């Protein structure tokens, strides 16, 4: 089940090792070969967040666009409920970071007024595209130097990679 790989933020409890006890039952289930439900994973995350209420906690959901549609909707609905309840308060220290390609199936579900920061908003799109372009130029320059290749095809290659990058670094690094 892809939910396990997408909510890998559970893995890094380095500053608060005692929080790992919340995940112990998950490993028992996982080691038996049974799938872990999203609702069970979310319960664990909520128990960690409840115990860490007075600290800054970052929730990182990586590659949301790669999740199955059903799982993606579960994640978005849970985050929406969480942000409406907890992040809406002035005392919340939690932050949510979502990474995804800007698919309409995802962007339409993120309320512009929500507490989630959406990096693909119109005002930020140009900054992201510029940053991706800078990475592409740097990577191609390194390739030209490393392979002692002519500089001639560089601009065309930069343009093609920027076009295919679609606002992500997936095509621009590697």
For each residue, the residues with C-beta under 8 A, 3 or more apart:
1: 4 35 36 71
2: 5 6 66 67 68 71
3: 6 7 36 37 38 41 67 71 74 75
4: 1 7 8 30 36 41
5: 2 8
6: 2 3 61 62 63 64 66 67 71 75
7: 3 4 10 41 45 61 75
8: 4 5 11 60 62
9: 12 58 59 60 61
10: 7 13 23 26 41 44 45 48
11: 8
12: 9
13: 10 16 17 19 20 23 48
14: 17
15:
16: 13 19 52 55
17: 13 14 20
18: 21
19: 13 16 22 23 48 51 52
20: 13 17 23 24
21: 18 24
22: 19 44 47 48 51
23: 10 13 19 20 26 27 44
24: 20 21 27 28
25: 28 29 44
26: 10 23 29 30 36 40 41 44
27: 23 24 30 31
28: 24 25 31 32
29: 25 26 32 34 36 40
30: 4 26 27 33 34 36
31: 27 28
32: 28 29
33: 30
34: 29 30
35: 1
36: 1 3 4 26 29 30 40 41
37: 3 40 41
38: 3 41 42 71 74 75 78
39: 42 43 74
40: 26 29 36 37 43 44
41: 3 4 7 10 26 36 37 38 44 45
42: 38 39 45 46 78
43: 39 40 46 47
44: 10 22 23 25 26 40 41 47 48
45: 7 10 41 42 48 49 59
46: 42 43 49 50 82
47: 22 43 44 50 51
48: 10 13 19 22 44 45 51 52 57
49: 45 46 52 53 57 59 82 86 94
50: 46 47 53
51: 19 22 47 48
52: 16 19 48 49 55 57
53: 49 50 93
54: 93
55: 16 52 93
56: 93 94 95
57: 48 49 52 93 94 95
58: 9 94 95 96 97
59: 9 45 49 79 94 95 96 97
60: 8 9 97 99
61: 6 7 9 64 75 79 96 97 98 99
62: 6 8 99
63: 6 66 67 99 100
64: 6 61 67 72 75 76 98 99 100 106
65: 72 100 101 103 106
66: 2 6 63
67: 2 3 6 63 64 71 72 75
68: 2 71 72
69: 72 73 105
70: 73 74
71: 1 2 3 6 38 67 68 74 75
72: 64 65 67 68 69 75 76 105 106
73: 69 70 76 77 109
74: 3 38 39 70 71 77 78
75: 3 6 7 38 61 64 67 71 72 78 79
76: 64 72 73 79 80 106 109 110
77: 73 74 80 81
78: 38 42 74 75 81 82
79: 59 61 75 76 82 83 96 98 116
80: 76 77 83 84 109 111 114
81: 77 78 84 85
82: 46 49 78 79 85 86 87 96
83: 79 80 86 87 88 96 114 115 116
84: 80 81 87 88 114
85: 81 82 88
86: 49 82 83 89 92 94
87: 82 83 84 92 94 96 114 115 116
88: 83 84 85 92 115
89: 86 92
90:
91:
92: 86 87 88 89 115
93: 53 54 55 56 57
94: 49 56 57 58 59 86 87
95: 56 57 58 59 117
96: 58 59 61 79 82 83 87 115 116 117
97: 58 59 60 61 117
98: 61 64 79 110 116 118
99: 60 61 62 63 64
100: 63 64 65 103 106
101: 65 106 166 167 168
102: 106 107 120 166 167
103: 65 100 106 107
104: 107 108
105: 69 72 108 109
106: 64 65 72 76 100 101 102 103 109 110
107: 102 103 104 110 118 120
108: 104 105
109: 73 76 80 105 106
110: 76 98 106 107 114 116 118
111: 80 114
112: 118 121
113:
114: 80 83 84 87 110 111
115: 83 87 88 92 96
116: 79 83 87 96 98 110
117: 95 96 97
118: 98 107 110 112 121 124
119: 124 128
120: 102 107 124 125 128 167
121: 112 118 124 125
122: 125
123: 126
124: 118 119 120 121 127 128
125: 120 121 122 128 129 167
126: 123 129 130
127: 124 130 131
128: 119 120 124 125 131 132 167
129: 125 126 132 133 162 167
130: 126 127 133 134
131: 127 128 134 135
132: 128 129 135 136 162 165 167 168 169 172
133: 129 130 136 137 158 162
134: 130 131 137 138
135: 131 132 138 139 169 172 173
136: 132 133 139 140 158 161 162 165 172
137: 133 134 140 141 158
138: 134 135 141 142
139: 135 136 142 143 172 173
140: 136 137 143 144 154 157 158 161
141: 137 138 144 145 154
142: 138 139 145 146
143: 139 140 146 147 149
144: 140 141 147 148 149 150 151 154
145: 141 142 148
146: 142 143
147: 143 144
148: 144 145
149: 143 144 153
150: 144 153
151: 144 154
152:
153: 149 150 156 157
154: 140 141 144 151 157 158
155: 158 159
156: 153 159 160
157: 140 153 154 160 161
158: 133 136 137 140 154 155 161 162
159: 155 156 162 163
160: 156 157 163 164
161: 136 140 157 158 164 165 171 172
162: 129 132 133 136 158 159 165 172
163: 159 160
164: 160 161 171
165: 132 136 161 162 168 169 170 171 172
166: 101 102 171
167: 101 102 120 125 128 129 132
168: 101 132 165 171 172
169: 132 135 165 172 173
170: 165 173
171: 161 164 165 166 168
172: 132 135 136 139 161 162 165 168 169
173: 135 139 169 170
174:
